[in-house]
Amino acid sequence: AAGTKTIETRLWATAYRGPLLIVSSKSPDIYPAGYALAVADLVDCRPMTRADEDAARCERYPGAYSWVLANIRPIAPFKVRGQLGLYEIEYDLQ
């Protein structure tokens, strides 16, 4: 939500480009676990390289994809019921 991590890593790629709701993991169970915290624009998705490690805040690992984020903006936190993969929720981006 602070905008310092500009690459999110996943073991799968996506062709989707556009706004993403950034939601904190439910584990560990500490506040703000399971809350939407920010909105970011997904602008690229590519195999992760060593050059991505600083922006991703993790080392490259086998099969990793870099989801490149831009225009990260914090929002008022609200609880979200998470799911695996990309999914839609009702949220006004205004």
N, C-alpha and C positions, 0 to 999 in steps of 0.2 A: 504494500500500500504506500510505502514511502518513495517508491520509484527507483530505488537503488539496485534492485534485481531486475534486469531488463531482458533476461532470457529464462524461460521456464523449460525444464527438460522432461521429456516423456519417452517411453519405449515405442511409441507409435507416432506416425506422421498424420497430418491433416491437410486437406486442400482448402479448408475454411480460412477466410481472411475477414476480419471485422472485429467488432467489439466483443470482449470477453469479460465476464464478471469474475473477479479474483476472490476466491473463497478459501479461508484458512482450513487446514486439515482438522478433522475431529480428534486426531491423535497427535500429540498427547492431549488429554482432556484438561486444557487450561484455557482461560479466556484469552483470545476470542475464538476458541475452537468451534468450527462449524458456522462461522459468520462470513457474510460477504463484506469485503473491506475496501475494494477498489474496482474500477473499470479500466481496462487497457485495450488498445487496439492490437490485434495479432496481425503483423505485417509480413512475416516470413516463417517458414518451417523448413528446416534442412537438417541433414545429419550433423551431429555435434562435432566440433573440432576443438583442439586444445586452445585456440584463440577465443573460444566461447566461455572458458572456465571462469574467468573473473566475473563476467556479467551474469553467469548462471549461479555463481556462488557454490560451485561444486566441481569436482574433477570429472573429466570425460569418462564415460563408462560404455561398455559394449552395447551396441544397439540404440544408443541415445540419440534423440532428435532435439534440436534447439528450436523452441517456439519463441520467436523474436517479438518482443512487446514494445510498443511506443505509446506516447500520450497517456501515461499512467496517471490516473486521478483518483484520490481517495473519495470515499462516499461515507455517509452515515451508516455504520455497521447494522446489519440485520441478519437474523438467523436464516440459514439455508439448509434444506435437507439435501445432502450430497448424493451424487450418483457417479458411476463410472462413465468415462467418456464425456463427450460434449452433449449438453442437453439445454433445453430452453426453460426459462422461468419468466414470470411477469415482473418487469422492472422498468420504470420510466427513466431513460437516460438523460432527461432534461436537467 
